[in-house]
């Protein structure tokens, strides 16, 4: 069956959440938003493309930073309203220069930084 991005369930703003996960380690690296065109571009090029809500523009991950995300596999959840992107990540995924955007953990009722920026 051929894939059509329009078959996904987008929110009122035409967006769908996309979770990026390292295909080799299973580490969750980041979450961002995609619209139908970003999904189509990602599938077509293999370079992960998101929709930047703040800039109202396409955002090809790594285009300016060099921290490229290459799509290995795209997975669609059962409700078709969330995507899992299995990727190959070059360098940090987070704009704070950390491997993952999920670098803060709640432990014993306290927020703790658990990942340092990459050198």
C-alpha positions in Angstrom: 0.0 0.0 0.0 1.4 3.4 -1.0 1.9 5.9 1.8 0.0 9.3 1.5 0.9 11.9 4.2 -2.7 13.2 3.9 -3.8 9.9 5.5 -2.4 11.0 8.8 -4.4 12.8 11.5 -3.2 16.4 11.9 -4.2 18.8 14.6 -6.2 22.0 14.0 -3.0 23.7 13.0 -2.2 21.0 10.4 0.6 19.6 12.6 1.5 16.1 13.9 4.0 15.4 16.7 7.1 13.5 15.6 9.4 11.8 18.1 13.0 11.2 16.9 14.6 8.1 18.3 18.1 6.8 17.6 17.6 3.7 15.5 20.6 1.9 16.9 20.3 2.6 20.6 16.6 3.3 21.1 17.4 6.6 22.8 14.7 9.2 22.5 16.4 12.4 21.2 13.8 15.0 20.6 10.2 15.8 19.7 9.1 18.3 17.1 6.2 19.0 14.7 5.6 18.2 11.1 3.0 19.1 8.6 2.0 17.0 5.6 4.7 18.7 3.4 7.4 18.1 6.0 6.5 14.4 6.2 6.5 14.2 2.4 9.9 15.9 2.2 11.4 13.7 4.9 10.2 10.5 3.1 11.4 11.8 -0.3 14.8 13.0 0.7 15.7 10.9 3.8 16.7 14.1 5.6 14.3 14.8 8.5 12.3 18.0 7.9 10.2 19.6 10.6 7.8 22.5 10.7 9.1 25.3 12.9 6.1 26.8 14.7 8.1 29.9 15.9 9.5 30.7 12.4 6.5 29.4 10.4 9.0 27.7 8.1 10.4 24.3 7.2 13.4 23.2 9.2 15.7 20.6 7.8 17.4 19.2 10.9 21.2 20.0 10.6 20.9 22.5 7.8 22.6 25.2 9.8 24.2 23.3 12.7 25.5 20.3 10.7 23.7 18.0 13.2 21.9 16.1 10.5 19.1 13.5 11.1 18.8 10.8 8.5 15.6 8.9 8.3 16.0 5.1 8.7 12.3 4.3 9.2 9.1 6.2 9.8 6.5 4.6 12.1 2.9 5.7 12.5 0.9 5.1 15.7 -2.4 3.3 15.8 -4.5 6.5 15.7 -2.3 7.9 12.9 -1.8 11.1 15.0 1.8 10.7 16.1 5.0 9.7 14.3 8.1 7.9 15.5 11.1 8.7 13.4 13.9 6.1 13.7 16.9 8.1 12.7 20.7 8.3 12.5 21.8 11.4 14.3 25.1 13.3 13.6 26.2 15.1 16.8 23.8 16.5 19.3 20.0 16.6 18.6 19.3 19.4 21.1 19.9 23.1 20.4 21.6 23.2 23.8 24.3 21.0 22.3 23.2 17.9 24.2 22.7 14.5 22.7 19.0 14.5 23.6 16.5 17.3 24.4 15.3 15.1 27.3 18.2 16.1 29.6 16.2 17.0 32.7 14.9 14.3 35.0 12.6 14.5 38.0 14.3 12.5 40.7 13.2 12.4 44.4 11.0 15.4 43.7 13.9 17.5 42.3 14.7 18.4 38.8 18.2 17.2 37.8 20.3 17.8 34.7 21.4 14.3 33.6 23.2 15.1 30.3 26.0 17.6 29.8 26.5 19.4 26.5 28.6 17.5 24.1 32.2 18.7 23.7 
